[in-house]
Amino acid sequence: MPKKRRSISQVKEDISIRVLREKLPREWVVHSYGADYGIDCVVELFDFIDDSESIAETLGENFFVQLKSSDCIEYCTRKAYARGNVTKGNLTENKSDFVEIPVAKFKLDISDILTVQSIGIAIPVLLILVDTNTEKAFFICLNDYIDKVLIPEDPSYSKKDSKTIYIPLENEILDDEDALVPLRAYGKRSKMYGAFSLFNYQLKEINRLQGKTAVQFPVSFDEAIEMINNFIVIALRQDIWSGHEFWKPMIWSQKELLQLQIDIDKEVKPEHYEHFLSYCSEVVWHKLTNLSNMYEELVREWFMPTLLATLTSARPK
């Protein structure tokens, strides 16, 4: 009777899990899934809360992982052309303007891709590819890749059996803070979408105070000021403001909210009420609600194999 055996695929799987755990910060937790239904594990983010780094606290942030490995990854370059905004229309490319992006190629089953697409965009699913020869690991956010690369370039992709995914070599996972910026950003994504919804609601209610909505309710001056002050408190309470030093608009909006809070504490005079409401709606909350637009157009294309990504998300040298 034969002894127990391990297939090479099982060996590679064990290597990939070990490499992933070694590449990530030791305080992060990798929760493995059981049966493979397209998601292999969930990475939960923690930060140390003491100088001796003996206690780590969860950030309430995580991302899903499809973990793949290979000992024969094809490395090449991919031409990324200047193009129009693929969210607004069909793909149009300027073939005379391009960059060559070093990438790793990996063929992914369509069933895996469709699983990620069905999850939506608020919960990031990262394809993490481990080269079992070099023990290097590379990531790509599949939710964003589907919308920003795959569908624009091949709208009928779902009829295929598999698609080749191009992962920029710049997306190597390393345990240093600069290299962890994208993973931290993905971990915070669900919080960002929650905040975007909140900011839109708040702006709508400020517009109601200005008489710009179809339905209005009588609100006194004091009640209006109290409401806006409450909006500020709630907005600042959202756990989105830290860890975004790499995205300046977040810093600017936080500073404007804090300054607005100071202005209210100094007292808003009734004769300045209309101007105050205009400033709230046309400046502060206009920028807050515009964060979601910039997130869709710019942030979701970060770390993709596209020309725009090389301009907006290149890792510091």
N, C-alpha and C positions, 0 to 999 in steps of 0.2 A: 504494500500500500504506500503511495507516494507521500512524502512529507509535505507540510504546508509550504506554499510558495507565494512569492510576491511578484506581481507584474512590473514591468518597467514604468508603466503609467502610475502605479502606486508609489514607486520610488520617487518619481518626479514630483508627484503631488506632495509628498512629505518634504522634499527639498524646498518646494515653493512656499509652503507654510512656514518652514523654519526661516527662510530668507526674509519673508515679509515681516515676521516678528522681530528679526534682527535689525531690519532697516528702520522700523518705526521706533519712536521714543519708548523707553521701557515702561513709562507710566500709562501708556495707551493700552487698551484691552482689545484683543481680537476674539470675538465670539464666533466660533465655528458653527455652521449649519450642519444638519444631518444629511438627508438625501439631497442630491444635487438637482434642484429645480431652477437653475439659472443664477442663484445667489449662493456663493460659497461661505461668506462670512460677513460680519458687521464689525467695523472698527469704531470703538467708543473712545472719545477723546477725554483725557484727564490732564490736569496741571498740578504740579506740586504747590503746596500752600505754605511750606516752611523752608527756611534757608538750608536746613540740613537735608532736604529732599527725602524725608522719611514718610510723609503723608501726602497723598494725591487725592484731589477732589474732582468728581465728574463735572464736565462742562455742559452736560445735557446735549452734546453734539455728536453726530456719528455719520458714517457713510457706508453704503453697501459695497461689496467687492465681488466681482467675478475674477477668480484667481486662475490664471493659466500659466503653463510652463512649457518650455521646449528646449531641446539641445541643438536645434538646427534653425534658429531664427535667421531670417533673411534681413540683412541691413542694407539700406540703399538711401537714395535721396528722392524726394518728391517735389515736383514743381508746384509751387503755390502761387497762383495768379492774383493780381488785383481784381476785385470783383465788387458788384453792388451788394446792398444789404439783402441777404437771402430771406430774411423774415418778411420783407415787403414785396417780393416778387420772384420770378424765375431767375435762375442763375445766369448772370452775364459776366464774362471775364475779359480782361484786357491782356491778351496773349503777349504783348510786348513788355509788360511790367510783371515781373515775377521774382521769387526767391527760391533757392534750393534748400529744402529742409531735410536734414538727416533724420531718418525714421527707422523704426523696426516694423516689419510687416507681420500680421497675424491673421489667419483666416478664422472667422467666427461664424458659427452656425446661425442661420436666420432665426431659428427658434429662440436662441439666446437673445438676439437683438430685439425680437418682438416682445419678449418678456420685459426687457428694460423699457421699451416704448410704452407698454401698458402701465408701468409704474408711474409715468408722468415725469415732470421736471423738478418737482419740489424736493424729492429724495434722491440725491446723487448716487449713481451706481458707477463705480470705477472698474474698468478693466485693468487689472494689474498683471503684467506679463513678466515672468521670471525667466531669465536665461540661465539654465542649469549648468552651463559651462563656466560662465563668468560670475554667476550669482549676482548679477545686476537685475534690478527690478524697475519697470517703467509703468506709468499710469496714463490712462486717458479716461475722461468722463464720458461714458457712453450716451447718457441722456443728451448731452450737448453735441456730441459727435453725430448722433442720428439727425438732429435738427439742423445743424450748421454745416455738415459735410455730406453725410450719407444721402439724405433725401434730396438736397439740391443737385447733387451730382448723379443720382440714380433714383428718380421718383418711384420706379417700379421695383425697387430692390426686394420687396417682400415676396416677389415671385421666384426669387433665386433660392438656391439651397444654402449658400454661404456668401459672405462678403469679406474682402480683405480690409482690415483696419490698419491705418497708418498711425503709429505712435511716435511722436517726436522724441528723439534721444535726449532732448533738453528736459524731458519729463522724468528723469531718473529720480527714484526715491532715495533720499539720503537723510541721515539723522542729524541735520543741522537746521537752524531756524529759517534761513533763506529758502532752503529746499522744501521745508514743511509748510510754507505759506499757502500753496494751492490746496493742500490737504486740509488745513485749518479752515480755509475759505469754503470748501465743499462741506465740511462738517457743520458750518453755520448756515447753510443754505435754507433749510426749512424755517429757521428763525427769521431770515431775511424776507421770505415770502409772506410770513405772518405779519411782519412790520409793514410791508408794502400795502397790504390790505387795510391795516389800521390807519395808515397815513391818508389813504384815499377816503376812508370814512370821515376822518377828522376834517379834511378839506371840504367835503360836501356839507358838513354841518356849519363850517365857517361861512361858506357861500350862502347857506340858508340865512345866517345872521345878516348878510349883505343884501338879502332880497333877490338873490340870483337863482333860486330854485322855484319849481312849480308850486310846491306846498311850503308855507311858512307859518311859524307860530310866534306869538308875541313873547319877546324875551327882554327883560330889563337890562340896563347898562351893567349893573353889578352882576347879574346872572351870566351875562355874556363874557365878562372878564373872568369870572370864576370858571366858566366852562373852558375857555382857552387855556387858562392856567392849569386846569386839570388835564387837558390834552397834552400839555408840555410834560407834566409829571409822568403821564402814562407812556408817552413817546420815549422819554429818557430812561424809563424803567425797562424798556425792551433790551434784551441781552444781545445787542448787535453792534454796539459802539466800540467795544474793545477788540483788538486784533485786526483792525482795518487800517493800520498805519500805511498799508500799501495801496489803499484806495482813498485818495484825497477827498472826494465828495462826501464820504461818510464823516470825516473829521470836520469839514466845513459846516455840514448840517447840524452836527452836535453842538458846535460852538454857537451857531445862530439860535438854537433852542435855549441854551444856557443864558445867552445875552437877553433873549426875550423874557425869560423868567426874571432876570434882574430888572428889566424895564417895568414889568408888572409890579414887582415889589416896590419900586420907586413911585408907583401909582400912575395910572393912565387917566388923564383928565377927560371929562365928557366931551369937551370941544375937539379933542384929538381922536375921538372914537372911530370915525369913518376912516381916517388915515391909518389908524392902528389896525383896523380890520383889513384894509387893503395891503398893508405890509405883511400881515399874517398870511393872507391867501396868495398874493402875487409874488412874494419873495420866499418866506420861510417854508410854507407848505407846498408851494410850487416846486421848490427844490427837493423837498422830501418825497413828493409823489413822482418826480422825475427820476428818482433813484431806480425805480422799477424799470423805466424805459432804458436807462443806461445799462442796467443789469442784463436786460434782454439783448440789447444790441452789442454791448462790449464785453461784459464780464462772462457771459456764457460762451464767448468765443475764445476766452483765455485758454492757453495751453493746447489749442487745437493745431492741426497741421495746415494752418492758413497764414496768408500774408499778414492779415490784421493781427493775429495772435503774436507774430514775431515783433510787432511794433508796440503792443500793449501789455504783454505779459512775459517778456524776456527776463530770464533770471539774472540777477546782478552778478557781474564777473568779479 
